Amino acid sequence: MMTTQMHDFTVIEGGTAPVRVEELAPVARFSLRLREKHRAALAQALGLDLPQRVGDVARAGARAALCLGPDEWLIHAPEAEAEAIAAAGAGAYADAPHSLVEISDREITYAVTGPAAQALLTIACPRDLDRLAKGRAIRTVFDTAQVVLWRDGEDAFRLDVWRSFAPHVRALLDAGRAELSAGL
């Protein structure tokens, strides 16, 4: 049985700035690979645009599609929609050959929010997070763990982390909290 955890960190940077790290509830996740010529047909079958530019995110209701590469997307949806997505992909396969693999159990998601969220993430993420616009997402690393980093707002991020790397990422977040709290 999955559980969620929530931690409130207090960061001292000329005052008190809260940072919240929360393990989010599970979602349906799919890895999608297909050729460009089949993109529109599969997007129609899934009821969700498949953006062309790496880092762009398209949304339709509670579903989201993130372009990770020229022929690669990550699909997020509520858990209850997993079977419908798989069926839609299977139904479109004859006209739009593709690889649609459910990876729901492979990853967990941490939400990192609050005024010091970006400072906490930069402790182990080499990307310039100022350049990651709200509503976009990227594949990157957090220390040595590959993650997908979503920017939901100015001070709101999500990290999709492989379940096997989650303890390592959590330890880094805890170490970052300690460093920020000490004013380092």
C-alpha positions as a Markdown table, in Angstrom:
| # | Residue | x | y | z |
|---|---|---|---|---|
| 1 | Met | 0.0 | 0.0 | 0.0 |
| 2 | Met | 1.4 | 3.4 | -1.0 |
| 3 | Thr | 1.6 | 6.1 | 1.6 |
| 4 | Thr | 2.4 | 9.8 | 1.3 |
| 5 | Gln | 4.7 | 11.7 | 3.5 |
| 6 | Met | 4.9 | 15.5 | 4.1 |
| 7 | His | 7.7 | 17.5 | 5.7 |
| 8 | Asp | 7.8 | 21.2 | 6.5 |
| 9 | Phe | 11.3 | 22.6 | 6.4 |
| 10 | Thr | 12.2 | 26.0 | 7.7 |
| 11 | Val | 14.9 | 27.8 | 5.8 |
| 12 | Ile | 16.7 | 30.9 | 7.1 |
| 13 | Glu | 17.5 | 33.4 | 4.4 |
| 14 | Gly | 17.1 | 36.8 | 5.9 |
| 15 | Gly | 14.0 | 35.5 | 7.7 |
| 16 | Thr | 11.9 | 32.4 | 7.6 |
| 17 | Ala | 11.0 | 30.9 | 4.3 |
| 18 | Pro | 9.0 | 27.6 | 4.4 |
| 19 | Val | 9.8 | 24.8 | 2.0 |
| 20 | Arg | 7.4 | 21.9 | 1.8 |
| 21 | Val | 8.4 | 18.5 | 0.4 |
| 22 | Glu | 5.5 | 16.1 | -0.1 |
| 23 | Glu | 5.4 | 12.7 | -1.7 |
| 24 | Leu | 2.3 | 12.9 | -4.0 |
| 25 | Ala | -0.3 | 10.2 | -4.5 |
| 26 | Pro | 0.4 | 7.8 | -7.3 |
| 27 | Val | -0.6 | 8.6 | -10.9 |
| 28 | Ala | -0.8 | 6.6 | -14.1 |
| 29 | Arg | 2.4 | 7.1 | -16.1 |
| 30 | Phe | 3.1 | 6.0 | -19.6 |
| 31 | Ser | 6.3 | 6.2 | -21.7 |
| 32 | Leu | 5.3 | 6.9 | -25.3 |
| 33 | Arg | 7.5 | 6.5 | -28.4 |
| 34 | Leu | 6.4 | 7.0 | -32.0 |
| 35 | Arg | 7.3 | 8.5 | -35.3 |
| 36 | Glu | 6.4 | 12.1 | -36.1 |
| 37 | Lys | 4.0 | 11.0 | -38.9 |
| 38 | His | 1.9 | 9.2 | -36.4 |
| 39 | Arg | 1.8 | 11.9 | -33.7 |
| 40 | Ala | -1.5 | 13.5 | -34.7 |
| 41 | Ala | -3.3 | 10.2 | -34.9 |
| 42 | Leu | -2.2 | 9.0 | -31.5 |
| 43 | Ala | -2.9 | 12.4 | -30.0 |
| 44 | Gln | -6.4 | 12.2 | -31.2 |
| 45 | Ala | -6.8 | 8.6 | -29.9 |
| 46 | Leu | -5.5 | 9.7 | -26.4 |
| 47 | Gly | -7.5 | 12.9 | -26.4 |
| 48 | Leu | -4.4 | 14.8 | -25.6 |
| 49 | Asp | -2.0 | 16.9 | -27.7 |
| 50 | Leu | 1.5 | 15.6 | -28.0 |
| 51 | Pro | 3.8 | 18.7 | -28.0 |
| 52 | Gln | 6.6 | 18.9 | -30.5 |
| 53 | Arg | 9.1 | 21.0 | -28.6 |
| 54 | Val | 11.2 | 19.3 | -25.9 |
| 55 | Gly | 10.1 | 20.5 | -22.5 |
| 56 | Asp | 6.6 | 21.6 | -23.5 |
| 57 | Val | 3.6 | 20.2 | -21.7 |
| 58 | Ala | 0.1 | 19.8 | -23.1 |
| 59 | Arg | -2.9 | 19.3 | -20.8 |
| 60 | Ala | -6.4 | 18.0 | -21.3 |
| 61 | Gly | -8.4 | 17.8 | -18.1 |
| 62 | Ala | -6.3 | 15.9 | -15.6 |
| 63 | Arg | -4.0 | 14.4 | -18.3 |
| 64 | Ala | -0.6 | 15.8 | -19.2 |
| 65 | Ala | 1.8 | 15.0 | -22.0 |
| 66 | Leu | 5.5 | 16.1 | -21.7 |
| 67 | Cys | 7.7 | 16.0 | -24.7 |
| 68 | Leu | 11.0 | 14.5 | -23.6 |
| 69 | Gly | 12.6 | 14.1 | -27.0 |
| 70 | Pro | 11.8 | 14.3 | -30.7 |
| 71 | Asp | 9.9 | 10.9 | -30.6 |
| 72 | Glu | 9.4 | 10.5 | -26.8 |
| 73 | Trp | 6.6 | 11.7 | -24.4 |
| 74 | Leu | 5.7 | 11.1 | -20.8 |
| 75 | Ile | 2.0 | 10.8 | -20.2 |
| 76 | His | 0.6 | 11.6 | -16.7 |
| 77 | Ala | -3.0 | 10.9 | -15.8 |
| 78 | Pro | -5.2 | 9.9 | -12.8 |
| 79 | Glu | -4.7 | 6.3 | -11.8 |
| 80 | Ala | -8.3 | 5.5 | -12.8 |
| 81 | Glu | -7.5 | 6.4 | -16.4 |
| 82 | Ala | -4.7 | 4.0 | -16.9 |
| 83 | Glu | -6.8 | 1.3 | -18.6 |
| 84 | Ala | -8.5 | 3.8 | -20.8 |
| 85 | Ile | -5.2 | 5.2 | -22.0 |
| 86 | Ala | -3.8 | 1.7 | -22.7 |
| 87 | Ala | -7.0 | 0.8 | -24.6 |
| 88 | Ala | -6.8 | 4.0 | -26.6 |
| 89 | Gly | -3.2 | 3.2 | -27.6 |
| 90 | Ala | -4.0 | -0.4 | -28.5 |
| 91 | Gly | -7.0 | 0.8 | -30.6 |
| 92 | Ala | -4.8 | 3.2 | -32.6 |
| 93 | Tyr | -1.9 | 0.9 | -33.1 |
| 94 | Ala | -2.9 | -0.4 | -36.5 |
| 95 | Asp | -3.0 | 3.1 | -38.0 |
| 96 | Ala | -0.3 | 4.6 | -35.8 |
| 97 | Pro | 2.4 | 2.1 | -34.7 |
| 98 | His | 4.0 | 3.1 | -31.4 |
| 99 | Ser | 5.3 | 2.0 | -28.1 |
| 100 | Leu | 3.1 | 2.9 | -25.1 |
| 101 | Val | 4.4 | 1.3 | -21.9 |
| 102 | Glu | 2.8 | 1.8 | -18.5 |
| 103 | Ile | 5.5 | 2.8 | -16.0 |
| 104 | Ser | 3.2 | 3.9 | -13.2 |
| 105 | Asp | 5.0 | 1.8 | -10.5 |
| 106 | Arg | 8.5 | 2.8 | -11.6 |
| 107 | Glu | 8.4 | 6.3 | -10.2 |
| 108 | Ile | 7.2 | 8.4 | -7.4 |
| 109 | Thr | 6.7 | 12.2 | -7.3 |
| 110 | Tyr | 7.9 | 14.7 | -4.8 |
| 111 | Ala | 6.3 | 18.2 | -4.7 |
| 112 | Val | 8.7 | 20.9 | -3.6 |
| 113 | Thr | 7.0 | 24.1 | -2.8 |
| 114 | Gly | 7.5 | 27.4 | -1.0 |
| 115 | Pro | 9.6 | 30.5 | -1.3 |
| 116 | Ala | 12.9 | 28.6 | -0.9 |
| 117 | Ala | 11.9 | 25.6 | -3.2 |
| 118 | Gln | 14.3 | 26.7 | -6.0 |
| 119 | Ala | 17.2 | 27.1 | -3.5 |
| 120 | Leu | 16.6 | 23.7 | -2.2 |
| 121 | Leu | 16.5 | 22.1 | -5.6 |
| 122 | Thr | 19.7 | 23.8 | -6.8 |
| 123 | Ile | 21.7 | 22.0 | -4.2 |
| 124 | Ala | 21.7 | 18.9 | -6.4 |
| 125 | Cys | 20.3 | 19.9 | -9.7 |
| 126 | Pro | 22.8 | 21.4 | -12.2 |
| 127 | Arg | 20.1 | 23.1 | -14.4 |
| 128 | Asp | 19.6 | 26.9 | -14.3 |
| 129 | Leu | 16.1 | 26.8 | -12.8 |
| 130 | Asp | 15.5 | 30.4 | -13.6 |
| 131 | Arg | 15.4 | 29.4 | -17.2 |
| 132 | Leu | 12.7 | 26.7 | -16.6 |
| 133 | Ala | 9.4 | 28.5 | -17.3 |
| 134 | Lys | 6.3 | 27.8 | -15.4 |
| 135 | Gly | 4.3 | 25.1 | -17.0 |
| 136 | Arg | 7.3 | 23.4 | -18.6 |
| 137 | Ala | 9.2 | 20.3 | -17.5 |
| 138 | Ile | 12.6 | 18.7 | -18.3 |
| 139 | Arg | 14.5 | 15.5 | -17.9 |
| 140 | Thr | 17.6 | 16.2 | -15.8 |
| 141 | Val | 19.6 | 14.9 | -12.9 |
| 142 | Phe | 19.4 | 15.4 | -9.2 |
| 143 | Asp | 22.9 | 14.5 | -8.0 |
| 144 | Thr | 23.3 | 11.2 | -9.9 |
| 145 | Ala | 19.6 | 10.3 | -10.2 |
| 146 | Gln | 17.8 | 10.9 | -13.4 |
| 147 | Val | 14.6 | 12.8 | -12.7 |
| 148 | Val | 11.8 | 14.7 | -14.5 |
| 149 | Leu | 11.5 | 18.2 | -13.1 |
| 150 | Trp | 8.2 | 20.0 | -13.6 |
| 151 | Arg | 7.8 | 23.7 | -12.8 |
| 152 | Asp | 4.2 | 24.2 | -11.8 |
| 153 | Gly | 4.6 | 27.8 | -10.5 |
| 154 | Glu | 7.1 | 30.4 | -9.4 |
| 155 | Asp | 7.8 | 28.5 | -6.1 |
| 156 | Ala | 6.2 | 25.1 | -7.0 |
| 157 | Phe | 8.1 | 22.1 | -8.5 |
| 158 | Arg | 7.6 | 18.4 | -8.9 |
| 159 | Leu | 10.3 | 15.7 | -9.2 |
| 160 | Asp | 9.4 | 12.4 | -10.8 |
| 161 | Val | 12.0 | 10.0 | -9.4 |
| 162 | Trp | 12.6 | 6.3 | -10.0 |
| 163 | Arg | 11.4 | 4.5 | -6.9 |
| 164 | Ser | 14.9 | 2.9 | -6.4 |
| 165 | Phe | 16.5 | 6.3 | -6.3 |
| 166 | Ala | 13.9 | 7.9 | -4.0 |
| 167 | Pro | 15.7 | 7.3 | -0.7 |
| 168 | His | 18.8 | 8.9 | -2.2 |
| 169 | Val | 16.9 | 11.9 | -3.5 |
| 170 | Arg | 15.1 | 12.2 | -0.2 |
| 171 | Ala | 18.4 | 12.2 | 1.7 |
| 172 | Leu | 19.7 | 14.9 | -0.5 |
| 173 | Leu | 16.6 | 17.0 | 0.1 |
| 174 | Asp | 17.1 | 16.5 | 3.9 |
| 175 | Ala | 20.8 | 17.5 | 3.6 |
| 176 | Gly | 19.8 | 20.5 | 1.6 |
| 177 | Arg | 17.3 | 21.6 | 4.2 |
| 178 | Ala | 20.0 | 21.3 | 6.9 |
| 179 | Glu | 22.4 | 23.4 | 4.8 |
| 180 | Leu | 19.8 | 26.1 | 4.1 |
| 181 | Ser | 18.7 | 26.1 | 7.7 |
| 182 | Ala | 22.3 | 26.7 | 8.8 |
| 183 | Gly | 22.5 | 29.6 | 6.4 |
| 184 | Leu | 25.0 | 27.9 | 4.1 |
